[in-house]
Amino acid sequence: MIPRLRPNGSIPLPAVGFFQRLVEAGFDGDIESGAASRTVFSTDNSIYQVEPAGILFPKGVEDLQITAAVLSEPAFRGITVAPRGGGTGTNGQSLTSGIVVDCSRHMNSILEIDPIRKIVRVQAGVVKDQLNQALKPYGLFFAPELSTSNRATIGGMVSTDACGQGSCLYGKTSNHVLGLRIVLADGSDWWSRPLDEAALEEIVAREDRVGEIHRIVDRIAREKLDRIAEIFPKLNRYMTGYDLAHIRRSDGRFDLNAILCGSEGTLAMIAEAELNLLPIPAHAALINIRYGDFNTALEDARTLVALKVASVETVDEKVLGLARSDIVWTGIARFFPDDAGGTTNGINIAEVLADDEAELERKLAEVTAALDTGANARHLGYTIARGHADVEAIWSMRKRAVGLLGNVEGPVRPVAFVEDTAVPPENLAAYIREFRALLDGAGLSYGMFGHVDAGVLHVRPALDLTRNDHVRLVREVSDAVVALTRRYGGVLWGEHGKGVRSEYVPEFFGDLYPSLQEIKRAFDPENRLNPGKIATPSGGQALLKIDEVPLRGDIDRIIGNEIRAAFDNAAYCNGNGACFDFDETSPMCPSYKATRDRRFSPKGRAALMREWLRLLAEKGIDPRQEGKRLRQSVPLASFARRAFNSLNPQNRDDFSHEVRVSMDTCLACKACAGQCPVKISVPAFRSKFLELYYGRYLRPLKDPLVAAIETTLPLVHRIRPAYNLVVGTRAGRMMMRVAGLTSLPRLPAISLAKEAARLGVPLATPRRIEALSPREREQSVIFVADAFTAYFDPEVALAAIGLARKMGLSPFLAASHVNGKALHVHGYLGRFEAAAGRTAHYLQRLDDAGVALVGLDPSMTLAFRSEYKGILKATILLPQEWLVANLGRLAASPSAAKDKSFRLMAHCTERTNAPASIAQWKRVFGSLGIDLQAAETGCCGMAGTFGHEARNRPIAERLYAMSWKREIDAAGDTDSLMATGYSCRSQVKEIDNKRLPHPFQVIDKIISENADIPQPDVT
């Protein structure tokens, strides 16, 4: 039995009083100071870990003003604050031991769109892709691009002056900022906009903080004009944050936003932004060029830039290799074929934009002609991607490159600390050669990619920061890279901000650094706003140093490599934040989308699991051994002790409770296991946690009921009228809610077993299958019906049987068996292992006979590939995988699909863990002459048994409303909607009282008859 766990840290007393005072002052947002929230906000995408005293989630500019006003009170002058956006910073920009201010939860509204003036006004928490989604109907977009665009907030982009691919064409965030609404340290609310001389003169005459700031910045810009021109590099990626070189715009106006953009929350809190917009390019194409080595790709990039393409991105062999095993590869593999002439060890992606198709083709012809010329043809080959869908798919692969570098085995993994250097583009190839030699000399592996047109290199050396020798390398490599970058006329911070790397600011800014300090002092004289970053108000206050801030590796060293490896990548989450995707139609992560609570995300749960493992390690507990002991024990024997622990008030502050709260909202959809670049599998480590947690505490009543559902369904079906009376009446539903269950489906009158027998479909016993001749086995198929489909939706299995016969095959039904997914989800791992062992033995014997095994429900079928990994060698095919292999047996009736549209709503586990699924379904329907469309939907909210648990029902319904509801409502009489997942069909029936068919049922109706089939008796 695991012990009670108490976090080491506690909230500093001034912070406790600060939170109380905020409420008294009228703060309307959320305040979180629990151990779980502080743990989740202690990391970003960097190598550092700093636990804050609490987190504020303001609801508007008034809350920011209240925060600043309370901070100014004498009792709280020792408290500091740091703004946080998407939390994906690679250099600890938002990490603080003070108070985090996060605008992403509530301040995420698009306030005004002016399509005529091409201007938009947004709150700081709006996500970049969210904004562009809203702008698309107007033909406009916010141009600065970055790999984290589906979770990066506008406030965060402004704070780091973010940019990425296409910056040579579109510039940085600061190039598109027209105005910033900021809250200063004294609570002043100010709109910063470019000023002409008259307006500037009026403001500098003011006697308040605003006037002082403008006087000091204007004086520095004038007095240091020549020195600024000498020190600031002439780069696309010039030094951002306190950008002295651009205080005066090209039109002569004074622009304080040049100082604010890239200032990382050290000068003010950003509430709103007014942004410039551009027309969406009418036509785009990508030329994907393959090379035998990375250096050739880099050198060739200069040729491409000279051809005036819109942008050029370069990727090395390591990143490309990782992409090949990623979820996105299926959709883009055809653009990166294998070459007979050699292995692809580098690629260039050249973007071509045009206002019309003819212009696009002309530009493409110019570039490809240059590529084909003998003197320039140093590549292995190239392909061209046209059209929005293909272009976006390839850019998606490139965007995932940073995260993909973390998808390796073992404790030595690529980490961010020198990853965004920028040099003049003409120096880049030579610079990278020396950079690689530097890393090779240190014995480090690494992956590289970059915006070669802008001279920016992204590199993550692989380190294990639990090792002291690797910790020392952070300093050694950083200092060497700084020296190398300066020698080539570049900067250390090309686009990802300074953060903890601010210790190098005085070296790069030289004798202008005191001017930065003066600006900091004007904005924040007491050093309360994100202190230690970029500049300090006075010489007596130090900047942070890269090797003096606590590292994540300090925690990992306590846990140990064996435990880290045993808990499904939880401890290896690198903070990339892909699970914070704002898009409601994206599968990952449904619980975060529904709650906007970062604890309820894969990143949040991984952070909590990692902290939980650390606390156990400090007490000398090996969770693997505890799990083994639990599986060998008798649960009833520990009932009294578990009951005592559950009732004992001394256990209320057990950190395990906070972890469990986070795990409770997980839908176990496995979208993280498929979509997370690092392949964090929350359902896998969640089940291990729940097993140990409920070894100490009592389970809720619904757990044993849900866990036993597969074994009890055959019994319940025998008393179907009584069961239906319970789930179909008000009194019965109330009784079920007391047990923690809700929205339970009724059992149909039809019995799969009886109908199969009537249709002459035999059970697939090993002896019966083994008795078939080789030819009979080739012409047979065994349908592995899960308990939910078999008992609640048997028509799907009957349709599969009918379809198989029309295809000229002999169908069999697998015997009733326990899949065990519900057991696994709820942490009954001992019972799962026993049930899975029996089922795997049975299925393996069938597979060994050489007959195809086909599952009906994607989630239950894919469990045989994940939860059964290492137990079952056989592959249970998904329906579409089986059909694709038998396309020659399908033939549609000419009139079957006439005047109808067909639209597929795929299960989210299927979309993310079997990425070829949609394309396979399209091939199947295409062979029938049908153009199948795939609905863009997120999770339906049911997710197996999740939506049937009373505590989860509000989240389940919220998720359904996000994307499924509009698809269902939009369907007309000629639209044929279908859903692959039983739980999805059940959710639609529960909420909208509509029955969606499984694709098997649709295909069974439209396929030509090859045999007379007895029809099932459903009366």
N, C-alpha and C positions, 0 to 999 in steps of 0.2 A: 504494500500500500504506500503510495507516494505521500510525503509529508505536506503540511501546510507551508505555503511559500509566501514570503513577504519581500516586496521589492526593496532594494537597498536604499534607493533615493526617497526623499520626502520633499514636499513643497516648502520652500523657504517661507518663514513666517510673514515677512513683508508682503509676499505675493498673495498669501491667504487673505490678508486685510485688503489688498488691492482689489481682488475679485469682489469682495463684499462692497467696497466703496464704489466700484463700477456700477453695480446693481442699484445702489442708492442714488447714484448720479443719473440714472435713466438709461444705462446701456441695454439695448433691446435685443442684441444678438445672443449667440450661445457662448458659454464659458465652460471649458473642459479642463479639469486638473487631475483626473484619475490617472492611475499608473499606466493603463492601456493607451490612452491618448498620448501621454508624454513619451511612451516608448515608440509609438508609431511615428511621431513627429521628431524623433531624435536622429533620424537618418534621411538622406536624400539619395542622389545618384552618385555620391562621392565616396571616398574611402573613410570618411569621418563619422563619428557618432557623438552627439552632444544632446543631453536630455534637457528639454525646456522646463520651466516652472509651470507652464500652462499654455493654453491656446485660446485665443479669442476668434470668434467668427462673427464679425460685424454685419449688420443688415443694411447699413447705409452710411453716408458721409457723416451723419450726426454721431454715430457710434465711434467713428474714428476721432472726431473732435472730442467726445467725452473721454476716450482713452487718453488722448494727449493732455487734456485738462487735468485728469486725475493723476497722471504721471508727474505733472508739474507741482503737485501738492508736496509739501516738505516731507511727509511721512513716507513717500514712495520715490524719493529722488535716487535711490540706489537701484531701482528696477530699470532694466533695459528692454527694448522690444525689437523684433525683427519681422518684417513682412514676409509672407510666403505665398507663392503662386501655385503652380502645378506640383511643386516639390520634386522636380527632376533635375535640379542643379547638380553639376558635376564637381563643384569645388566648395561645397559647404556654404554657399551664399546665404541660405536662409536658416542655417543651424545656429542655435543660441541657447545659452543657459538661462536666458530671461524669458520673456513672453513672446510667443509667436502670434502674429496677426494674419489670419488666413481669410481672404475675401472670396475664395472660390465657392464656398457653400451657399452663400446668400446673395452676394453682390455680383450676380452673373446675368444681368439684364442688358439687352441691346436697347438703348434709350431712344435713339433717333436715327433714321436713315434718310439722307437727302440725296436721292439719285441724280438730281439735276446738278447740284454742286459737287457731287461725288465725295460726300463727307458722311461719316458715321460717328455717333457718340455712344460709348459703351462704358459699363462699369468695369472695374479692374479685374473681376473674376470671370469675365467672359472668356471662353476658350477660343483659340484662333480658328479651328475648323468649324466650330459652332457659328462664329461670325460669318465665315465664308458661305456656310450653308444658307444662312438668312439672306445674304447678299446675292446669291446666285440668280434668283428670279429677276433681279435688276440688271443682270449682265455685268456685275462688278465683283471685285474681290480685294481683300487686304493682302498686299503682295508679299511681304517678307515671309520666306519659307523656312521651316525647320523640321527636324525629324520627329519632334514630339508635338506636332501641331494638333493632334487630337486630344491633348490634355494640357498643353501649355496655355496659361492665361495671358491676357493682354497686359495685365499689370506686371507679370513676370517677364514678358517679352520686353517691355519698356525698361524694367529694372536691370536687365542684362544687355539691352540693346541688341536683341537677338536677330539672327539671320542665318542663312544656310545656302542651300542650292539656289542658284539664280541671282545671287547678290550682285553680280557684275551688271546685271540688267536692272534689277529692282532695288538694290541697295539694302540698307539695314532698317530696323524698326524706326530708328530716329529720323530717317529720311521721309517717313510717312506720318510722323506725329505733328499735328497742327496745334494741339492744346492739351494740357494736363491739369486736371483738378487735383490739387495736393492739399494735404493737411500737414502743417508744420509742427515742430516739436512743442510750440507754445499753444497749439490748437487753432491757429489761423487757417482759414479755408480760402484757398487762392487758386484762381485759374491762370496758369502760366501759358502765355501765347506770345508769338513774335511781336516786337514793339518797334514802331518807328521812333524817331528822335524825340518828337513832342511827347509821345506817350511815355517813353523811358524817362524823360526829364521830369515828368509829373510824378512818376513812381519813386524815383531816387530821392525826391524831396520829402517823402513820407518819413515819419519818425518811428515807425514800428519795425518789426522783424522783416517784413516784406521789403521795405525801403532799404534797410541795411544790406540785405542779400543782394539786391540789384546794384547798389552802390559799389560793393566790394567786387562783384563779378565783372561789372563794367570797367572798373579801374584796372583790374588784373588783365583784362582783354586788351586794354589800350597800352598799359605800361610794358607788358611782356610780349607784345606783338611779334617782334623779331625773334625772340628766343623761342616762342611757341612754334614758329615756322621752322626753326632749326631742329627742334627736338621731336616734334610729331612726325611720324613716318608718312610718306606719300603712298598710302596703301588703301585698297578697297576696305580692308579691315583695320582702319586706324584705331588708335587707343580710345576706347569708349569709357564712359563714366568720367565725369568732370572733364568733358571734352572741350578744352580751352580753344582748340583750333577752329571750332565751328560756332562759337558764341555769336559771331557776326555772320549772318547768312550772306549768300551771294548778292542779294538785293539790298544789303546794308542794314537790314533790321537786326535788332538785338534779340537773341533767342535763348532764354534761360533753359529751355528744354534740352539744349545741347549738354548742359551740366547734369540735368536730372536723368536723362536716358543713359542707362548703364551704371547708375549710382547705387544699385543694389539695396535700396532702402536705407542708405546711410544718411540721406538728406531730408527725406520727407516720406509720408505714406501716400500712395497714389490711390485716389478714389475713382476717378473717371478719366477717360482719354477721348480726345477728338482726333479722328484719323482720316488721312487722305486715302481715297480708293482709286483703283484703276479698272479699265474694261478687261473682262476675261478674254484672253486670246481666242480668236475664233477657231483656229486650227493648230494642232500640235502633233509632232511626231518625235520619236526617239530613234537615234541610230546607235545600235548596241554593237560595239566593236571589241573583238576578242584578240588577246595577245599572248604570246608564249612566255613573256615575263613582265613583271610589274614596272620595271624601269623603262622598258620600251613604251608601255602605255603612258607613263608620265611624260616622256619626251614627245610622244605623238600628240599629247593633249595641247601642246603649244600650237601645233599645226591647225588643230580644230578651232582653237580660240581665234586664230588669224582668219579663219573662214567665217567669222562673225556669227557663230551659232549662239543661241540664247544662253546656254550654260554647258559646262562639261564636268562630269563627275567621274572619278576614278576609284576602282575597288580592287583590292589585292586578292590573291588566291585563297588566303585564310578565310576572309569574310565571304567570298564566293562559295567556298566549300561548305561553310555553315549554312548559307542560304539554301543550298541544295536540299538540306534536310528539314527546312522550315515549312510552315503551313502555306506560305505564299508561293512556293516554288512551282506547284502544280499548274498555276495559272500563267506562269511566264517561262517555263522550261523551254518551250519551242523557240524562244528568242535567244537562247544560249545553248545551241547544240554542241555536241562533242565534235572535235575536229580530227580528221585523219592525220593532219600534218603535225599534231602535237597537242599537249595538254594546255588548257587555258589557265594562265597564272596571273591574269589581270584583265580588266575590262575598262573601257571608256564608254560612258553614256552621254551622247551629245544631243541636246534638245534643240529642236527647230520649231519656231513659231511663225505664224503668218495670219493675215487678215482674211485670206480666201484660199481655196484649195489649189488653184493654179499657182499662186505665189508659193505655197508650201511645197508643191512638187518641183518648182523651179529651184528653190533653195536646197531641197534634198538632192536634186541632180548635181548641183554645184559641189556639195560636200562629198557625195559618193564618187563623183568624177575625180576629185582630188585623192580620195582613198584608193581608187583603182589605179592611179598613175604608178608606174613602176618604181620611181624613186621614193614614193611615199608609202608603198604597199608593204608595210612592215607588220601588218596584222595577220591573224589566222583567218579572219573572215568577219562578216558583220550581217546584222539583220535590221529591219526597220519595223518599228511598231507605230501603227497609226490608230487614231481613234481614242477617245477619252478613256475607255475601260482598260485597254492594254497599256496606255501611257501611265495611268494611275497605278496599275498593278506593278509595273516595273519600279516606279518611284516608291511604292510601298516597300518593296524589297530593300531599296537603298535606305529608306528611313529606318528600317529595322536593323540596319547594320550594327549600330552601337549596342543594342540589346543582344544581338546574335553573338557578339564576341564573348558574352558571358555564358553561352550555351556550350560549355566544355565539361569534361569529367575531372574530378579531383580537386584538391584545394588550391592548386596554382591556376589562377584565372585572371583574364585581362581586367585591369582596373584603370580608372581615370585619374590622372594627375598632371600629364603633359600632353593633353589630347587635342588641343585646338590652336597650335602655333600657326602663325601666318607670316609669310615672307613675300617679297616681290615675285610675281608669278614666273618671271624669267629666271629666277634663282631656284625655283622649287625642285627641279630634278636633281641638281647638284646637292641641294640642302637635304633632300630625302636620302640620297646615297650616304651622306655623312651621318644622318640620324639613324639609319639602319645599321651602319657600322658601329655606332655608339652602343646601340641595344645589343647587337650581336656580340660585341666585346664584353658586355656585362653578362652574357650567357642567357639572355631573355628571349622568349618567344613573344610574338605580337601580331596584331592585325592592323592593316592600314587602309584608309580610304580618305577621300577628301574632295574639296571643291577646288580642283586644280586651276580653274579659270581665275579664281580669286587668290590663289597661292596659299590655300588653307589645307593643313594636314590634320587628319584625325588618327591618332594612334593610341592603343591601350596596351602597355607592356603587361605581361602575365606575371603576377606575384602571388605569394601566399603570405599575407600580412600577419599571420600568427607566428611567422619565423623572424627572428631578430635580424638575420642577415638580409632578408628581403625588406624589412622595415628601413634599414639603413640605406637601401637602394633608392627609396623615395627621395631622400636628400641628394644623394650622389647623382642620380639621373636628372633630377630637376635642375640642379646647379649647372650640369653639363649642357642641358638643353637650352637653358637661358643664355649661356655663353655662345652656343652655336647659333641660336636664333638672332642674337644681337649682331653677330659677325656677318650674318646674311641680310642685315637690314630689316629684320622683322620684329614681331611682338609675340609675347608668350600667350596673350589672351585674344585669340582671333575671333571668337564668337560666344564662348561659354562663360564669360565673366571672370572676375578675379577671386572673390571669396577668400578662402584661406591662403591662396597664392598672393595675397596682397603684400606680403613681405618683400616682393620684388618690385613693387611700385616705385619706391624711391630710386632704385637703380635705373629703371626705364625713364622716369620723369626727370631725374637729375635735379638741377637747381630750381626746377619748377615745382618740386614736391611741396615746399613751404607755401606756395600759392594754393595748392590743393588743400593744405591744412587750414589755410585762412578761409577758404570757401566752406569747409566742413564746420569750422567754428562759427561762421555766420548763420548757417542753417541749424546746427546742433551743438551749441556751446558746451553742453554738459556731457556730450558723448553718449547719448542714451539710445540713439537709433543705430542698430546693428553695429555696435562698436568693434573695432579691430579690423574692419574691412576698408580697403582702398586708402583711407586717410584718417588720421587722428587730429583732434582740434589743436593739440600742442605737442611739443617735442618730448614731454615727459610721459606721454601715453604711447604704448607700443602697439604695433600691428601684430596680427596673428602670424605664427610661423608654421610652416607645413609639417614640422615634426614635433610640435608642441600641443597640437589639438588631439584629443583622444581619437583613436582609430577603431573602426569596426573590428579589426583583427584582435584588439585587446579582449573583446567579448568572445570572439571565436576561439581564442587560445584556451579559455576556460572550458568551453564546451568540448573541444577535442575533435579531431578529424573523423574518427569513427562514428561518433554520434551525429555529427553534421551530415555524413554520408547516408546515415540510416533514416533520415527524416525528409526524404523526397524534395531536396533542394530548398527547403524552407530557410536554412541558414545561408544559402548562396544567393538569395534575392539581391540583385545589385541596385535596386531602387529605380530602375528605368521607368517605371510607372505606366507601362502600356495598359495596365488594368484600370487606369483612370480615364479611359476613352469616354468622351462625352456622348458619343453617337448611340442613340437609343436602339439602332438597328444592328449594332455590333454585339456579338454574343458575350464578350468579356467586359466587365464583370457585372452580372445582373444585380447582385445585392448592393454593390456600390452605386449603381445607377439609381436604384430605388430609394436609397437612403442619403446619398451624398456624404456618407460617413466613411472616412478613410480607414477606420478600423475594420470595416466590413468589405475589404478588398483583398485580393491575393497579397499585395505588398504589405498591407496592414496585418493580415493574419500571419504572414511569414515573419514579420518583425516580432509579433507577440510570441509565436512559437519559439523563435530563437532566444528571446529573453527567458521564456519558461524553461528551456533546455539549460540555459546558463544557471538559473536558480537551482535547478535539480543537481547540476554538476557541482555547484558550490556545497551542496549537502552530501556529496558523494553518492548520488543516486544514478544508476544506469537505467534509463527508461526501457531499454530493450529487455533487460533481465526482469524488471518489474512486470512487463507485459507477459513474459513467459510464465512467471509465477501465477499471475491472474488466470491464465488459460488453464493451468493445472489445478486451480482451486475450485471449491464448490461455492457459488455465489451466496447460497443461503447461510453458509457458515459465517460470512462477514456482514450479514444483514444488520445485526444489532450495532456493530461498530460504525457502519456506513450511516445508519439512522442517527446515531449520536453525533457524528461529524456534521451531518446535514442540519441538525438542530442547535449545535453548539455555537453560541454567538461569537466565540473567539475565532471562528473560522470565517467570519464575514469579510475580513480583509485579505483572504487567500487570493493571491494573484491568479490562481487557476480559474477562479470565477470570472475574472475579466477576460481571460482567454476563451472560456466557454461561451460567454456572451457573444464574442466575435464569431466563433464557430457556428453558433446557433443559426445565424442568418445565411450561412453558406448553402446554396442550392445543390451542391455536389454535381453541377452540370459538366464539370471538367473542361470548361472553356479555357481556364488557365493552363491546364495541362497541354492543351493544343495550341493556344495563341500566345502565351507568355514566351518571350524570346529565350528566357532561361529555363522554361518548362517547369515552373513552380507548380506542383500538384497539390492544391489545398485539400481536395477530398481524401487524398492518400494520407497526408500527415494529420488531417482532422480525425480520421478514424482511429489512428494510433493514440491521439490525445484523448478522445472520448473514452476509449477503453480504460486508460489509466485514471482519468478524472472520475469515472463512475465506478472505479475500484475503490475510491475513497468516499464518494457521496452517492445518495440514492438517485435512481433514475426517475424521470417523470413517467406517469402511468402509460402515456401513449407510446413510449419506446418499445416495451415488450410486445404491444399490440401490433405495431408497424413491423417489427422485426420478424414476427411469426406469420406475416400475411401469406407468404407463399405456401406454408404448410397448412394453414387453416382454411384457405380458399376452397379446397375440395370439400371440406366439411361444411363450410358456410353455404356452398352451392346446393347442398342437399336440403337445407332449410331456407331456400331462396325466398319464399313468401315472407317468412319472419324477418329475414335480413332487410328486404325491401321495405317492410313496414317500419322498421327502425330508421332507416336512412331517408325514408320518404315522408315522415310525419314530423310535425313540430316538436312533439314530446321526444321522439327518438333522436332528432338532431340535437336537442338540448342535452340529452343524455350523452351523446357522443362528444359534445363540446366539453362536458365535464371531464371526459377521458382525454381531452386534448386534441380531438379529431373533428374535422368538418368537411363539407362538400364531398361526401363519399358517393360514388356512383352506384346506381342500381345494377343488379345482376339481370341480364336478359333471360328470356325463357329458353332460348336456344342453347343446346349443350354441344360443345365441340366434339366431345368423345362420342356421343350418340350419333351425331351427324356424320362424323368420319366413318363410324362403323356402318351406317346406312349406305354411305357412298362407296363402301368397300375399300377404304383406305386403312391399311394395316399399321400397327405400331412398329416402330423400328427397333426391334430387339437385336442385340448383336448377333445372336444365332441366326435370326431370319435374314439379316443383311449378308452375313458371311456365306449363307447358303445360295445366294444369287450367283449366277454366272458372270464372268467379266463383262459381257455385253449388256446384261441386265443391270449391272451396277452403273455402267456408263449412261444408261437411259433412266436412271432413278434419281430422285432428290428427296432429302429428308428435311422437313420443315421443323425447326426447333422453336416451338411456340412457348413464349414465356408465360408465366401464370396470369399476368394482367391481361394480355391480349387473349389468351385462351378462355378466360372466364368472363371478362367484361366486354370484349370485342371479338367474339369468335368468328364473325363474318369475314374478318381479315384472313384468318387461317383458311376458311372455306374458299375464299376467292383465290388464295395461293394454290390450293389444291386443284380448283377448276382450271386455273391458268396453266398449271404444270401439265395437265392432261391435254389441253388444247395445243400445247407445245410438243406433244407426243412423248411425254415423260411419265414415269410411274411415281406418284407421290407417296411418301410415307410420313407419318407423324412421329416425332421423338416422344418417348415416354415422358410422363409427368416427372419433373425434376425441380430441384431448388437451385435457382441461379445464385441467390445469396447476396444480390446487390444491396437490398435493404439492410441485411445484417452488417455488411461492410460499411455502409454509409453511417450507421448508428454506433459503430465501434464494437460490435459483437464479433471480434476477430477470431476468437476461439471457435465459436459456432460456425463462422464463415469458413474457416479452414476445413472443418469437418465436412460441411455440406459441399464445398467446392471440390474437395477431394473425391467425393462420391460421383458428383456430376462430371468432373473431368475424366474420371476412369470410364464412365459410360460413353461419353462423347468421343473419347479417343479411340475406343474400340470400333465405333461406327466409322470414324474417319479413316482408321487403318484399313477398313474394307474397301476404301476408294470411292465412296458415294458422297456427293456434294451435300454439305450441311448448310442450311440457310435459315438465319434468324428472321424474325418478323419486326421486332421493335429495335430501333438503332441503339438506344441507350443500353438495353439489356444485352444485346448482341455484342456491343463494344466492350462490355464488362468482361467477356471472355478473352479480350486482348489486353486488358489492363489489370483488373483485379486478379485474373487467372494467370498472369504472367509468371512463368516458372512452374506452373502446375499443369497447364494444358498446351500441348504442341499443336493440336488441330486448329485450323482456321474456320471459324463459323462465319460464313459469308453474309454480308448485308444483302438485302434484296436486289439492289441495283448492281452490285458486283456479280451476282449470279446471272442476272438478266443480260448484262453486257457480254458475259461469256457465252450466252446462248441467243444472240441477236438473230441468227439464222433461222431460229424456230418461231420467230414472231412475225405475224402478218395481220395488218389492220383491216377491218371492214371499211370499205370506201366511204360509207355514210356515217361511220361512228363518231368522227370528230368534226363533222360539218357544222359551220357557224358557231363554233365554241372556242373559247380560249382556255388554256390549261395553265394553272399556276400552282407551284409547289411551295409548301411551307415546311422546310426541313427542321428536324430536331437540332437544337444548338450543339449537343454533344457530337452529332453526326457532322455538322458543318466544321467543327473545330478539330475533331480527332480523326476524321476520315475526309480530309480536304478534297479528295477527288470525287466525293459523293455527288455534288450538284452536276458536275460535268458528266458523270455516269448516268444520272437520271435523264439529262438532256439527250444523251446518245440513245438511250432506250426509247424515249418518246419520239426522237428524231427518226428512228428506224420505222416508226409507225406513221410517219408523215406529219408529226405534230411538233410545232415550235413551242417547247415548254419554257415558261418563264419562271424564274426563281424569285420568290418574294424576299425583299430585304427586311427581315425582322430580327429582333433580338430574342430574348428568352420569353416564353409565354407565361412563365411564373409558376407553373405546376411542378415541373422538374421532379418526376417520380412521385414520391410521397410528400415532398416539401409543401406543396400547396394544399395538401389535405390535413396539415397540422394547424390547429386553430391559431396558434401564436404567429404563424407565418402568413395567414390569409391576407392581411392588408398589403404586405409586400407583393404577394402573388398577384393580387388584383391590380396593383399599381404597375407592375411589369407588363401585364397583359394590355393595359390601357396605353402603354408607351408605344407599342408598334403593332401588336396583333389586332387590336380592336379596329384600327383604321383599315387594315386589309380585309377583315371580315365584313365591315360595314360597306366597303367600296365594291364588293363583289356583286355583280348583276346576275340576271337569269341565265346569261350565256357564258358565265364564268364558272369554270370547274376548278374549285379550290380543293387541294388535298394536303394532308399532313402525314408525315412519316411516323411521328411519335405518338404512342398511345396516350401519354400524359398530356400532350398538346391537344389531341382531339377531345380528351376529357375536359380540359379547361375551357375550350370553345363551347362544349355542350353545357357546362355549368354556368358560364357567364352569359352567353348569347343564345343558348338553347338551339344551337345549330349543329348538325352532324356533318363532320368532314370525313370523307373517305380516305383510306390508305391508298397509295398509288397502285397496289396490287388489285384493289377493287375496281379502280378506274380502268386499268389495263385489261382486266378480265372482261369488262363490258365491251371494250372496243376491239378486242382481238378477234380475228376470224375463227370460226368454229372448225376444228379438225376432228371432233368426235362428239357424239351425243352424250351429254353428261346428265346424270340424275340430279335434279335441283334439290337443295336442302329444304326440309320441312320446318318452317319457322313458326308454325301455328302452335 
